[in-house]
Structure formats: structure tokens, C-alpha cells
Amino acid sequence: MLKKDYTGQDCSIARSLEVVGERWTLLIIRELMNGKCRFSEIERGLGIAKNILSNRLESLDALGVVKKVVISPGGEWVEYRLTAKGRDLFPVINALMAWGDKYVAPDGPPVTLLHRCGGKAGHRMVCACCGEDLHMRDVYTAEGVEKPAPRSKS
Amino acid sequence: MLKKDYTGQDCSIARSLEVVGERWTLLIIRELMNGKCRFSEIERGLGIAKNILSNRLESLDALGVVKKVVISPGGEWVEYRLTAKGRDLFPVINALMAWGDKYVAPDGPPVTLLHRCGGKAGHRMVCACCGEDLHMRDVYTAEGVEKPAPRSKS
């Protein structure tokens, strides 16, 4: 079996991929974002083997991305819900969808994301500082800028 | 070996993952975005097995994400460069980095992305229509909105 960690990579991209980079994981998160919360719904939606789905959901639960919630008194029915940590993966899903719509959807986007304003939400990324559209050519990396002041744990 | 396609998933997220979802692929793209273009540089940067790196680069080249460029007259030196299709993966990389910085970087972000304005670029996504900050709770999906008008091939 392939390892899922990237030993030696002190990198937030690698660390994120250790959580969501396994096969099927991001599609399971997509299903949950679309409101499919039951094991059987996700299984049907993805056509995924039960043992793999079970393994992924357990792992996401352990990592705090998903919360398993018992919804019947006897415990027979459970639902899986995204936590805030899981919902914060929306930009990753949206970015993959936008790229896929542009490059690997020859018949046009299968699904369109609409914003509450009524328009197409699309994927537009802007600089968090000046608000200008963010392009790769306009950014550069500064390693460890924030290291001298580690974030408080509180 | 694990399959890399998601049969039956008519979904741009799944299609994107068929291109970039394999282990190591997005980290190779990160290296290329950081200006590391030589096989040996990427190999060193990632500590990845030669055969896997070679396989991934070949596949990305075949899919038009990366272009292999011969830079010496005799063909001994080659570089790998991102195409426009590859550079357009920047939002995916940025979104994974932002999520990782927030959730899986206990000592603070290892790398900070600065914008040409001098500020921290961060990851801010806005509605492509109204410009408001884009949150998951404010979007909904409309299946096949664009299907009646497939994009022209020109």
C-alpha cells in the first residue's frame, strides 16, 4: 500500500495532502458538501467500495474533518457532517472544480456554482491585502516570515 | 496498483483529480511553480524515487500540464516547465497551502506568499459575479446550467 505521508516535507501543501490526498477523499468531501450525509448515499453517489469509504470516513473523523453523529436513539442511524475544518476545504474543492471546468470538461461544466447574489460564483482569487486579482506571476514566497512569532495555542 | 480514474463521475473535481490526484503530483507542480525545473532538483527537493518522478513528469507532459524542453544542443539537458494549463493549478496549490497553514502547521506557516503589492497574498476567494467574499454557505449548485450551450472548440 502506498504511504500517505510525505516525510521530510515541511510544507503546508504536503501536510494538507496527508489529510485529503488519498484516493476518493476529496470526492467524499464533495458529497458531504452537497448534503449527502449517510454512508449509503455517499456509497451510491461515488460507486465506491464499502471498506474504502468506511476507512476514509473513519480517518476523516479521527482528523477532525468530519464528525460522526448518531441520529437515532438506538444508534442504528448515523450521519457524517463536515466540521468547520472540513467546510474550510471548500476553496480546494472549488479550485479543482474551476480547473476541471476549464480543462477537462469538453461538453461544458457538468455543474455550475451559483452565489446567493444570483450570479455564477466561479473561482476568483484576490490578494488578501490589496484585493487585486491574484495571479501566480505576481506572488513570491518568503520562507518562514511568520516563524519568529509562532501562533498562540489559545 | 490503484486506479487513477473515477469511472462514472461526471464531475470536474473528479476529472481534475484524475490529472493531479496521484500521490506526489501536486508536490511536483509546487516544485515547478517554485522555479525548480530540472529532474535532479525536483528529485532532491522531494526525496522522491526516480521512477515515480519520471512516471509523473511523463504523464503530466502527455496531459499538457508540463512541457519537456531540451535546453542543450545535444539533448543531454532537459527542463520541465509548466504550461498555461499547469500554471492555472496555482489556485489549487494556494488553497491547499492556506488550509494547511490554518490546520496542520502547529509552528506557523513554513512559507508565506507575498503579493507584488508587498502584502501577504493569502487566500481570499470572492464571487466572480458580485465580488463578495465567497463562503460555502452562500453557494448552491445548478446542474448543467451551461449544458444547452456547449463551448465552441475554436
Interface residues (C-beta under 8 A of the other chain):
Chain A: L2 K4 Y6 T7 G8 Q9 D10 C11 S12 I13 A14 R15 S16 L17 E18 V19 V20 G21 R23 L26 L27 R30 M33 N34 L46 G47 K85 R87 D88 L89 F90 P91 V92 I93 N94 A95 L96 M97 A98 W99 G100 D101 K102 Y103 V104 A105 D107 G108 P109 P110 V111 T112 L113 L114 H115 R116 C117 G118 G119 K120 A121 G122 H123 R124 M125 V126 C127 A128 C129 C130 G131 E132 L134 H135 M136 D138 V139 Y140 T141 A142 E143 G144 V145 E146 K147 A149 P150 R151
Chain B: L2 K4 Y6 T7 G8 Q9 D10 C11 S12 I13 A14 R15 S16 L17 E18 V19 V20 G21 R23 L26 L27 R30 M33 N34 L46 G47 K85 R87 D88 L89 F90 P91 V92 I93 N94 A95 L96 M97 A98 W99 G100 D101 K102 Y103 V104 A105 D107 G108 P109 P110 V111 T112 L113 L114 H115 R116 C117 G118 G119 K120 A121 G122 H123 R124 M125 V126 C127 A128 C129 C130 G131 E132 L134 H135 M136 D138 V139 Y140 T141 A142 E143 G144 V145 E146 K147 A149 P150 R151
